[in-house]
Amino acid sequence: MTFTALHRVLGVAPGPLTDQLLDEAVARGVEEIDDLDWKSELPPVKGLSQTDFPKDVAAMANSGGGLIVYGVRESQKAATERVDAGKFDEGYERALRVAAINAITPPVFGLVVHRLGSVDKRAVAVEIPASVDGPHLIYRNEYFGAPLRNDSDTVWMKERQIEAMYRARFDERRHATEALDNLFVEAARGRNIGERAWLVAVGHPRVPRFQNRLTREEVRQVLRQAESVTSGYTSGGGVHPLASVDGLNPRPGLRRWVAANTATGDRSVWKEAWASIHHDGSVTIAAAVGGHPSGSGSYFDGWQVESSAIEAGVADLMALVQATAEATGNDEYDIRVGIEWAGQHPLTLLTTERYGYTYDGQSTPLYGYTPVETSVNTTESLADLFWHVHDLARDCVNQGGISEVRLIRPPARDEED
């Protein structure tokens, strides 16, 4: 669901940004504020990076996010009438996103573009997310500046403001790391890591967007969607944690929903798994990956982990992040994936040779597994998300001496378009 500055000033609950909402705002004469900017027409697409668009986007991002609406005429800051913003197509939308990335430093990702109105009354609303990467700078030739919204105006930050925003960025980065640490420790707590190795994978939104808590039915839908997404990431095979949790009956937990393990009994305890979706959009997965079956009635030792199990866990986490982000309105996530093992033997990753037999000939014994971290923006293209999953999984198995992934097969880089 969407909750923009327009929803807030009109006193409307989260929901789609519609043409009717825009008409109501104009009828009420809603005034521009820090996070709402009226503009009568779109800037020219040619030379877009040299127009005021990058400055306007950077100013909104530096001020906590907001909404720029093209197709509304204003007088003394107040909306007065709807006008036609101009021609707008997919190429124009792509140009807006490119300008927000290439003409602003650091780039502003995650623009949400809403097309509203009819042929003679077209409007475009560009939603700029809050950012923890400020200050966002605009470069013009050899000069640069950091724009900032001040009520309805755009001003330039002074040196002390820029210094304060850099300090805030570093503080946010530290807090985000602490949040990821806490999630990881919680997800790993209570697992029998002395008997078998466990994969622990967590994702935390960089700027949590607190909205209405997800209902049980909404969580069911998120888990179903995640299973659908993860099947598209892998070529088949592998033991998927989401297949071993109760997605139909999520249980309430402390500021979260918990999908409990369904792999019980002697025959299936080896694939025990747990998942959680937190009210702030964070997600966790914990899955037993050591001691999987090695044949009919036989099992690997608890310290032996098939690389395919790691790949399946990474794919499931990233799919759960995507589905949860869509349901909660989050976009950028910090990700951490690790393997917890407390036994005497060194952790060993297993792969499959060309004849299909599992072996450890390429493995590097690990006396401690270093968690792998990355950041992902869930609004990226499908091809880019595929490569995030692929590269994260490869980093995870590389640590154990395995050179390539086996299950995750994204499109060739020259075929992405």
C-alpha positions in Angstrom: 0.0 0.0 0.0 1.1 3.6 -0.7 1.0 6.4 1.8 2.3 9.7 0.3 2.3 13.3 1.3 -1.0 13.7 -0.6 -2.7 11.0 1.5 -1.4 12.6 4.6 -2.6 16.2 3.9 -6.0 14.9 2.8 -6.4 12.7 5.8 -6.7 9.6 3.7 -5.7 6.1 4.7 -2.9 4.3 2.9 -3.9 3.2 -0.6 -3.4 3.8 -4.3 -2.5 7.3 -5.5 -5.5 8.0 -7.7 -6.7 10.8 -10.0 -9.6 11.4 -7.6 -7.1 12.2 -4.8 -5.4 14.7 -7.0 -8.7 16.3 -8.0 -9.6 16.6 -4.3 -6.2 18.2 -3.4 -6.7 20.8 -6.2 -10.3 21.5 -5.1 -9.1 22.1 -1.5 -6.3 24.3 -2.7 -3.7 22.2 -0.9 -0.4 24.1 -0.4 3.1 23.0 -1.1 5.1 21.9 1.9 8.4 20.2 2.6 7.3 16.9 1.1 4.9 18.0 -1.6 5.7 20.1 -4.7 3.3 21.2 -7.5 4.6 21.6 -11.0 2.6 22.5 -14.1 4.6 20.6 -16.7 7.2 17.9 -17.1 10.8 19.0 -17.8 12.1 18.2 -21.3 13.4 14.7 -21.6 16.3 15.8 -23.7 19.0 17.0 -21.4 17.0 16.0 -18.4 20.0 15.8 -16.1 20.7 19.5 -16.8 17.1 20.6 -15.7 15.9 21.2 -12.2 14.7 17.6 -11.9 17.9 16.2 -10.3 17.9 19.1 -7.9 14.3 18.6 -6.9 14.7 14.9 -6.3 17.9 15.4 -4.3 16.2 18.1 -2.2 13.3 15.8 -1.4 15.7 12.9 -0.6 17.7 15.1 1.7 14.5 16.2 3.5 13.1 12.8 4.3 11.4 12.0 1.0 8.3 13.4 -0.7 6.1 13.8 -3.7 6.6 15.9 -6.9 3.4 16.2 -8.9 3.5 17.4 -12.5 0.3 18.6 -14.0 -0.9 21.0 -11.3 -0.8 24.8 -11.5 -0.2 26.7 -8.3 -0.5 30.3 -7.1 1.1 31.4 -3.8 2.0 27.8 -3.1 -1.6 26.6 -3.3 -2.9 24.3 -6.0 -5.3 26.1 -8.3 -6.1 23.8 -11.3 -5.2 20.7 -13.2 -3.3 21.2 -16.4 -1.8 18.7 -18.9 1.7 17.8 -17.8 2.8 16.7 -21.3 3.5 13.4 -23.1 4.8 10.6 -20.8 5.7 7.1 -21.8 8.0 4.3 -20.6 11.0 5.9 -22.2 10.4 9.1 -20.3 9.9 7.2 -17.0 13.2 5.4 -17.6 14.9 8.7 -18.2 13.7 10.0 -14.8 15.1 7.0 -13.0 18.4 7.3 -14.9 18.7 11.0 -14.1 18.1 10.3 -10.4 21.0 7.8 -10.5 23.5 9.5 -12.8 23.0 13.2 -12.0 22.9 12.8 -8.2 25.7 11.7 -5.9 25.1 9.4 -4.1 22.4 8.2 -6.4 18.7 8.2 -5.4 17.2 4.8 -6.0 13.6 3.6 -5.7 11.6 6.3 -7.4 8.0 5.4 -7.7 6.3 7.0 -10.7 2.5 7.2 -10.8 0.7 8.1 -14.0 -2.7 9.8 -13.5 -5.3 11.6 -15.6 -6.7 11.3 -19.1 -5.3 12.4 -22.5 -6.0 16.1 -22.0 -5.3 16.2 -18.3 -2.3 14.0 -17.8 -0.4 14.1 -14.5 2.7 12.4 -13.3 3.5 12.0 -9.6 7.1 11.1 -8.7 7.5 9.6 -5.2 11.0 10.0 -3.7 11.8 7.7 -0.8 13.5 8.7 2.4 17.2 8.1 2.2 19.9 7.3 4.7 22.7 8.2 2.2 22.4 12.0 2.5 23.6 14.5 1.7 22.8 13.9 -2.0 24.8 16.3 -4.1 24.2 18.0 -7.4 27.3 18.7 -9.6 27.3 21.4 -12.2 30.6 21.6 -14.0 33.2 22.1 -11.3 30.7 23.2 -8.6 28.5 21.1 -6.3 25.8 21.7 -3.8 23.4 19.9 -1.5 19.8 21.1 -2.0 17.2 20.9 0.8 13.5 21.5 1.0 12.4 24.5 3.2 8.6 24.5 3.2 7.8 25.1 -0.5 11.2 26.3 -1.5 14.5 24.6 -2.3 17.6 26.0 -0.6 21.2 25.0 -0.5 22.8 23.6 2.6 25.4 25.4 4.5 28.7 23.8 5.5 27.5 22.9 9.0 24.3 21.4 7.6 26.3 19.2 5.2 28.5 18.1 8.1 25.5 17.3 10.2 24.0 15.2 7.5 27.2 13.2 6.9 27.3 12.6 10.7 23.7 11.4 10.5 24.5 9.1 7.7 27.3 7.4 9.7 25.0 7.2 12.7 22.3 5.5 10.6 24.8 3.1 9.2 25.9 2.1 12.7 22.3 1.7 13.8 21.5 -0.4 10.7 24.4 -2.6 11.5 23.2 -3.0 15.1 19.7 -3.9 13.9 21.2 -6.5 11.5 23.3 -7.9 14.4 20.2 -8.2 16.6 18.2 -9.9 13.9 20.9 -12.4 13.2 21.5 -13.3 16.9 17.8 -13.7 17.4 17.4 -16.0 14.4 20.3 -18.1 15.5 19.3 -18.4 19.1 18.2 -21.9 20.3 19.4 -23.8 17.2 21.2 -27.1 17.8 24.4 -25.9 16.2 26.4 -28.4 18.1 24.7 -31.2 16.2 24.3 -29.8 12.7 25.2 -26.6 10.9 22.4 -24.0 10.4 22.0 -21.3 7.8 20.9 -18.0 9.3 19.7 -15.4 6.8 18.2 -12.0 7.7 17.1 -8.9 5.9 16.4 -5.4 7.4 14.9 -2.4 5.6 17.4 0.5 5.5 14.6 2.9 6.3 11.7 1.0 7.9 8.3 2.3 6.8 6.0 1.7 9.7 2.4 1.3 8.4 -0.4 -0.9 9.5 0.7 -4.3 10.7 0.3 -7.1 8.3 -2.7 -9.3 9.0 -2.4 -13.1 9.2 -4.0 -13.4 5.7 -1.5 -10.8 4.3 1.4 -12.8 5.8 0.0 -16.0 4.2 0.0 -14.2 0.9 3.5 -12.9 1.4 4.8 -16.5 2.1 2.9 -17.9 -0.9 4.3 -15.1 -3.2 7.9 -15.8 -1.8 7.6 -19.5 -2.7 6.5 -18.5 -6.2 9.4 -16.0 -6.6 12.1 -18.4 -5.3 11.0 -21.1 -7.8 11.9 -18.6 -10.6 15.4 -18.1 -9.1 16.5 -21.7 -9.2 16.7 -24.3 -11.9 15.2 -27.0 -9.6 16.5 -29.1 -6.8 17.9 -28.1 -3.5 16.3 -28.1 -0.1 14.3 -24.9 0.4 13.6 -23.6 3.9 10.3 -22.1 2.9 9.0 -25.6 2.0 9.5 -26.7 5.6 7.6 -23.9 7.4 3.9 -23.5 8.1 2.9 -20.8 5.6 -0.8 -21.3 6.1 -0.8 -20.7 9.8 1.7 -18.0 10.8 1.8 -17.4 14.6 2.0 -14.0 16.3 5.3 -13.3 18.0 7.0 -10.2 19.5 6.3 -7.5 16.8 6.4 -10.2 14.1 4.7 -13.2 12.6 6.4 -16.6 12.8 6.1 -19.4 10.3 6.9 -22.4 12.4 8.8 -25.5 11.4 6.8 -28.4 10.0 9.7 -30.8 9.5 9.3 -33.0 12.5 9.9 -36.7 13.2 13.0 -38.8 12.6 12.6 -38.8 8.8 12.4 -35.1 8.2 14.1 -33.4 11.2 17.2 -32.8 9.1 15.4 -30.1 7.1 14.0 -28.1 10.1 13.4 -24.5 9.2 11.8 -21.3 10.7 10.9 -18.0 9.1 9.6 -14.7 10.5 8.2 -11.5 9.1 8.5 -8.5 11.4 6.1 -5.6 11.6 8.8 -3.2 10.4 9.4 -5.3 7.3 12.5 -7.2 8.5 12.6 -10.9 7.7 14.6 -13.9 9.0 15.1 -17.5 7.9 16.9 -20.2 10.0 17.4 -23.6 8.4 19.3 -26.8 9.2 21.8 -27.3 6.4 24.2 -29.8 7.9 23.5 -33.6 8.0 21.3 -33.8 5.0 20.6 -37.2 3.4 23.6 -38.7 1.5 21.8 -41.7 0.1 19.1 -44.2 1.0 19.0 -44.3 4.8 22.4 -42.5 5.2 23.2 -39.0 6.1 26.1 -36.6 5.9 27.7 -35.5 9.2 26.4 -32.3 10.8 29.4 -30.4 9.7 29.0 -31.3 6.1 26.9 -28.8 4.1 25.8 -29.2 0.5 26.3 -26.0 -1.4 22.9 -26.4 -3.0 21.3 -26.1 0.4 23.0 -22.7 0.8 21.9 -21.6 -2.6 18.3 -22.6 -1.9 18.4 -20.7 1.4 19.7 -17.5 -0.2 17.1 -17.7 -2.9 14.3 -18.1 -0.3 15.6 -15.2 1.7 15.7 -12.9 -1.3 12.3 -14.0 -2.4 10.9 -13.4 1.1 12.5 -9.9 1.1 10.9 -9.0 -2.2 7.4 -10.2 -1.2 7.6 -8.5 2.2 8.9 -5.3 0.7 6.0 -5.1 -1.7 3.5 -5.7 1.1 5.0 -3.2 3.6 6.2 -0.4 1.2 9.9 -0.9 1.9 12.5 -1.0 -0.8 16.1 -1.0 0.2 17.3 -3.9 2.4 20.5 -4.8 4.2 21.1 -8.6 3.9 23.3 -10.9 6.0 23.7 -14.7 5.4 25.8 -16.9 7.7 26.3 -20.5 8.8 26.4 -21.3 12.5 28.3 -24.4 13.6 29.7 -25.1 17.0 31.0 -28.7 16.7 34.6 -30.0 16.8 35.0 -30.7 13.1 35.7 -27.9 10.7 32.7 -26.9 8.5 33.0 -28.4 5.1 31.0 -27.4 2.0 30.1 -30.2 -0.5 29.5 -29.8 -4.2 28.5 -32.1 -7.1 31.0 -33.2 -9.7 30.1 -33.7 -13.4 28.7 -37.2 -13.0 26.3 -36.1 -10.2 28.3 -37.4 -7.2 28.7 -35.3 -4.1 32.3 -34.7 -3.0 34.4 -32.3 -1.0 37.6 -32.3 -3.1 37.4 -28.5 -3.7 36.4 -27.6 -0.2 38.3 -25.4 2.2 37.8 -26.5 5.8 36.3 -23.7 7.8 36.8 -23.2 11.5 34.5 -20.2 11.4 32.2 -18.9 8.7 32.2 -15.2 8.1 28.7 -13.9 7.4 28.2 -12.4 3.9 26.5 -9.0 3.6 25.0 -7.0 0.8 22.3 -4.4 0.1 19.5 -4.8 -2.4 16.8 -2.5 -3.8 13.7 -4.5 -4.4 12.5 -2.0 -7.1 15.3 -3.0 -9.4 14.7 -4.8 -12.6 14.1 -8.6 -12.5 17.5 -9.2 -14.2 19.3 -7.1 -11.6 17.6 -8.9 -8.8 18.5 -12.2 -10.4 22.2 -11.2 -10.3 21.9 -10.0 -6.7 20.7 -13.5 -5.8 23.4 -15.2 -7.9 26.3 -13.1 -6.6 25.2 -13.4 -3.0 24.9 -17.2 -3.3 28.3 -17.4 -5.0 30.0 -15.3 -2.3 28.5 -17.7 0.3 29.8 -20.9 -1.3 33.1 -19.3 -2.4 34.1 -19.0 1.2 34.1 -22.8 1.5 36.2 -23.3 -1.7 33.3 -23.9 -4.1 33.9 -21.8 -7.2 30.4 -21.6 -8.8 26.7 -21.9 -8.0 24.7 -24.8 -9.4 21.0 -24.0 -8.9 20.7 -20.2 -9.6 20.9 -19.5 -13.3 20.1 -15.9 -14.1 19.9 -14.7 -17.7 23.2 -14.1 -19.5 24.3 -10.5 -19.0 24.1 -9.7 -22.7 20.5 -11.1 -22.8 19.1 -9.0 -19.9 17.5 -6.4 -22.2 
